[in-house]
Amino acid sequence: PDEDGFAATPDGIRWLPEQKAGAEVKVKHVTRDKRTKGPTLGEWRQIAWQFRVIPEFEHIDWCWGDVDKDGDQEDLIDDEPKFIRVYPDDPKILDLQQQIEPIAVDLLARLRASLAFEKELS
C-alpha cells in the first residue's frame, strides 16, 4: 500500500467485512510416488509477497492438486485437491519478506530508471 509500483496477482480474493483472504491454486504434474507436500520455495515467496502487498489478508489458502504426469493428466491422483492455510505471522513468511523486500525495491528503482531513460530517448 505504501508503494504503487508493487503489485500482486492472487488467484482468488475473499473480501468480506468479517474476512479478507487470498488464494493461490496450483496444478502439479508429478509422478505417483512424488506427490506434492506443500509450496516450493518460489511459491512461498509468492505468498510472502502477497501478504506484503495486500496486508489486509488475514490468511492465504494455498491449494493444489497433483496430476500424474505419466498418466491421465485430467484426473487428480487423489480425488480431492489439498490445501494449507498460511498466516502473515508465519515465521517462514516473515523471514522471506525480509529477504525479498530489498530485491523488490532495487528492481523497481532500476525499472523506473530504465523507463525514464527510454523516455529521454524519444
Sequence and secondary structure as in RCSB ss.txt:
>XXXX:A:sequence
PDEDGFAATPDGIRWLPEQKAGAEVKVKHVTRDKRTKGPTLGEWRQIAWQFRVIPEFEHIDWCWGDVDKDGDQED
LIDDEPKFIRVYPDDPKILDLQQQIEPIAVDLLARLRASLAFEKELS
>XXXX:A:secstr
   TT     SEEEEETTEEEEEEEEEEEE TTS   S  HHHHHHHHHHHHH TT SEEEEEEEEEETTS TTS
BSSSS EEEEE TT HHHHHHHHHHHHHHHHHHHHHHHHHHHHHHH 
